[in-house]
Amino acid sequence: MPTLDAIRLPDAPNTAIPDTATPNTTIPDPTGPAGASGRRPQDQARRATVPTFAHAVLALAAGYLAVGGWLGWGWDSVPPEALRLTARAYFPLFGAGGALGPLAVGWDVLPTAAQVPLLPLAWLWRPFATTGISAVVVSALFMAGAAGQLYRTAGALGARRRVAVPMAALFALHPAVVYAGATGSAQAASLFFLLLATHQLVRWYRGGSSNRLAAAGLALAGAGLCGPSALGAGVATAAAVAIVAYRRAGGPARARRETARADMLVIALPLLFVTAIRILIGAVAAGSWARELAFEVNSGLLPAVPGELSGSGTGSVRPVVRLAVQSAVLEPFAVVTLIGAVLAGCRRDTSTLAAETGRGVLGALALLGGGYALAVVVAALTTGGAWSLGPTLLVVPLTVLAATALTTTRSTASDLAGSRRRVSGWSAARRYRRDAAIAVMLLAALPIGAAGLLARGIAPTEAQALRAVFRPGAATDSEAAFPDRYDQDRALARWLDAQHLPAHSVLVDTATGFAVVLSSHHPRQFVAPAEARFDVLAADPARYRVRFVLARPRVAALPADRVNRAFPDLVGDPRLSLVRVAANPGDLPAWRVYGVR
Amino acid sequence: MIPAPRSRPDAPAPPPIGAQTAARRTLSNGQRVLLAGIGVLFVGGCALAPAPTLVSLVALLSIVYIAAFAERLVLLHKAVRDPGLITISPADARAVPDDDLPIYTVLVPAYREPEVLAQLLASIARLEYPADRLEVLLLLEEDDEETLAAAGAGPSPAYLRVVRVPYSEPRTKPKACNIGLGLARGDLITIFDAEDRPEPLQLRRAALAFRRLPATVACLQAKLAFFNHEQNLLTRWFTTEYAMWFEQMLPGLVRQDAPVPLGGTSNHFRTDVLRALDGWDAFNVTEDADLGVRLYRRGYRTLILDSVTLEEANSDAINWLKQRSRWYKGYLQTWLVHSRQPLRRCREMGPAAYLRFNLFVGGTPMLAILNPVFWALTLMWFVGRVGFVRTLFPTGVLYISLVCLVAGNFTFVYINVLAARATGLPGLVSRSLLSVGYWVLMSLAAGKALVQLIIAPSFWEKTAHGLGSGASAAAVEPVSANPLEASHANA
């Protein structure tokens, strides 16, 4: 008969009954709100800190929203990313007759879907959708939440409040982070979920139950609906978890392997599931696996920044170099900090708590590093990625967390264990010097990052949007024309609305024509590539009563958008005739409207 | 943290008279009228406007599904944050002087189970409880000579009394337990099934917990787990399900301050409270679940005791179906019994608790019954693109159904994975991925339960024990308790 006392009990805290009772004593109800005095101390502490934390996050979100509003309204510098994501949510909701399937086509599913409950506000106030505010609200909340998660992760790594708060602030105020949070970027949601996963993973590394691992897995699944970086993070994390689980487990090798496999499954299963389901639904909505795959590798085709396209493209070395430079600009001391953190993580002393902290550091770096690596690879191998700082944005939290790990010294770990020990004056001075150096390195990233955002050669997309605002004197004609970029889209939408066209009579690639769709009062007239019927209609537009085909002239260095791909020779195609060229006050090529003969 | 007990001094107490026979009639007159009305409406609707009627039905069921899904998520969340188990350390339990311990009555209802009786008596002998304060009532049907012979074959400790239960209908475990309750001398009382292996300190832990807890806590449910989890795939699934049940669902219900459907064994009561409640409903085949709801209605609380009783997982599919269909039938009985005066029940329990009761006790078997219908519709759509399926799911309903299909099913699989991991037996984790197969078995059992509810509502389908073989059962390691989707262990 096995010993029942040896049965493993749950990891979560239970309600232990105080041993203070005698049969004749009135016993406070231990199952109630912590006896006669009310709640348990940790609950009281938690309740006291939650409002402060929530207020800080909301205040930060309001700040990002204010910046986004200032850029969008004050300068009419509506960020294309915000409009693109809003259009992705807007079109299925208002254009495709309530069919939400196209939301699942390609990446960015969650940041897009998160707008669906907000977009009905556009009935009351159209600029909420047409100026991308909906997307900015979502990105501001997610980015503020990401900062909150970074703060919590720092705490879980052993950083005290006086360290965790500045670290979170250095992340939240980084210019690239502010830009992403204020401009509706899908990166905000991705960062939030990756940092949430990091926080939970660190807690698991530090001896938490498998529930922490599950929470990390669910957060990774959320990230999997925001961008490809989650896949890299998932692979790296699953490997790291398996290694730690194997080393932690006792018993024979077979039992350890089973434990490693089980923990790997717990963390990886949600991500695998949402990825499979997303692709499945996307394929159903898009009409075929091939079409879904096409959107996977090229979902955000936009761009066209004249003069910036030559010499780049898929397979070229130049995007990789550009990505490396972008990373160095965002965090100039990233490499130094990361190496230091990895060494510190490996060198932690042998006390259990410190060792767990060390593993937590390495686990956090593996997760974010995996995400960063894949985002960079995807950006380098597919089109469009290297034009924005977005894919390299993960280097910011990666560096900040690495720096946090460097500041959590052995004494900090000992403090956590409750054995505060005295440090000598020399040690303290050395620690302060080190912390000051780390602070200087992270602070230096702020102005350098800001400069990078305005550098055409480093961040073409951001520079195109921001130079007219921050360096109007040095802006090129194209940059100066950026605020007028969508005027032609709005005019074209008005012209199309005036035709009173029936549903599904205008073919447009919503990856480039999002502003046309958003500006139209009759979005049902459009057919978007994410819809399965797009290819059918494009193959024989006259038969299906398609009236117009909208396209911009091809830019040689980029693959054609889906309208240009469906009609490789728009000008010479006998089925079409050019009926209108939109007036073009902005920085992008003018829209051509082709009538179907 | 467990929520404070609700203050319900003014709540109308249900009359104890008739509690033992509440399930004798499956439906009350009001329920018959209501059911007939719904049937007429449905048939009329199908005849006059079939599409809107069916769409409305699908929409209603989809809402029920998503509500049940949300309820399970809340339970999981609460249990994961803090399961609120009542923990008594071994040192504390052993520190109580023998003379200070109350008299404890252990009821052991058994019927034709000679093969496992010796094991049970050995387990009871291992209980660390003073023999002079222990009373074990072995409740045997009067025609059960074989078990009686087995009981007489071994040593006969002073605390053991064999009680012959005279023949009468229904021949159920709760009827035998009521007889035992009438004879019990103990201040506290518990039930062990014949194949149980309770943790030796369980009675001491429960006695000390009852002493320290307020009098409103009338019941402590110990956790149940299996000793033969490695026997086959079915026992692995069953083990995972139990882990989910006792580590997530029941603690979640406790944390919600909702009615807790008890497990059929290792539930410990204050005897006076149990007598005041008139014992068990002899006609209910999950009398334990029914009793948990009645305790709640009277303002008493049930908590989960952090102590494990090992049982034998059903390793034979047919035997499992019998057992599970009885559990589902009992849940349906319990649901119907406590739904006879819905407004009054709602006032007694509070709207939220009453809703939870309906979703948990009623929803568990009903959704298992309905699942095959929706699986078939899904299959018809994806394989054959059958047109009427699309008609049944207009856009809004489609999205709700998709959430249930995708998120709901994944969540239940993942909960199983987590429960399997929490057992400390990582080998169970990969098998829990296949738990979809287990759901098919559950739906089969639920269908059988529904039929039996109509034709033989109080028929107690006996579960055979000892299928795990004594050797393998004794050899394997125990599992920490964890859960199950629809049941408990009134084997």
Chai-1 contact restraints between the chains, C-beta under 6 A:
chainA,res_idxA,chainB,res_idxB,connection_type,confidence,min_distance_angstrom,max_distance_angstrom,comment,restraint_id
A,P2,B,E477,contact,1.0,0.0,6.0,A-B,restraint_1
A,P2,B,P478,contact,1.0,0.0,6.0,A-B,restraint_2
A,L4,B,E199,contact,1.0,0.0,6.0,A-B,restraint_3
A,D5,B,P90,contact,1.0,0.0,6.0,A-B,restraint_4
A,I7,B,V308,contact,1.0,0.0,6.0,A-B,restraint_5
A,I7,B,P478,contact,1.0,0.0,6.0,A-B,restraint_6
A,I7,B,S480,contact,1.0,0.0,6.0,A-B,restraint_7
A,R8,B,G424,contact,1.0,0.0,6.0,A-B,restraint_8
A,R8,B,S480,contact,1.0,0.0,6.0,A-B,restraint_9
A,P10,B,P83,contact,1.0,0.0,6.0,A-B,restraint_10
A,A12,B,D82,contact,1.0,0.0,6.0,A-B,restraint_11
A,A12,B,P83,contact,1.0,0.0,6.0,A-B,restraint_12
A,P13,B,D82,contact,1.0,0.0,6.0,A-B,restraint_13
A,N14,B,L85,contact,1.0,0.0,6.0,A-B,restraint_14
A,N14,B,T87,contact,1.0,0.0,6.0,A-B,restraint_15
A,T15,B,I2,contact,1.0,0.0,6.0,A-B,restraint_16
A,T15,B,G84,contact,1.0,0.0,6.0,A-B,restraint_17
A,A16,B,T87,contact,1.0,0.0,6.0,A-B,restraint_18
A,I17,B,R212,contact,1.0,0.0,6.0,A-B,restraint_19
A,D19,B,D92,contact,1.0,0.0,6.0,A-B,restraint_20
A,A21,B,R212,contact,1.0,0.0,6.0,A-B,restraint_21
A,I27,B,R212,contact,1.0,0.0,6.0,A-B,restraint_22
A,D29,B,P214,contact,1.0,0.0,6.0,A-B,restraint_23
A,T31,B,I2,contact,1.0,0.0,6.0,A-B,restraint_24
A,G32,B,A4,contact,1.0,0.0,6.0,A-B,restraint_25
A,P33,B,A4,contact,1.0,0.0,6.0,A-B,restraint_26
A,G98,B,T395,contact,1.0,0.0,6.0,A-B,restraint_27
A,S210,B,R421,contact,1.0,0.0,6.0,A-B,restraint_28
A,N211,B,V80,contact,1.0,0.0,6.0,A-B,restraint_29
A,A214,B,L418,contact,1.0,0.0,6.0,A-B,restraint_30
A,E258,B,P426,contact,1.0,0.0,6.0,A-B,restraint_31
A,E258,B,G427,contact,1.0,0.0,6.0,A-B,restraint_32
A,T259,B,P426,contact,1.0,0.0,6.0,A-B,restraint_33
A,A262,B,R421,contact,1.0,0.0,6.0,A-B,restraint_34
A,A262,B,P426,contact,1.0,0.0,6.0,A-B,restraint_35
A,A262,B,V429,contact,1.0,0.0,6.0,A-B,restraint_36
A,L265,B,V429,contact,1.0,0.0,6.0,A-B,restraint_37
A,V266,B,R421,contact,1.0,0.0,6.0,A-B,restraint_38
A,F273,B,F410,contact,1.0,0.0,6.0,A-B,restraint_39
A,I277,B,V406,contact,1.0,0.0,6.0,A-B,restraint_40
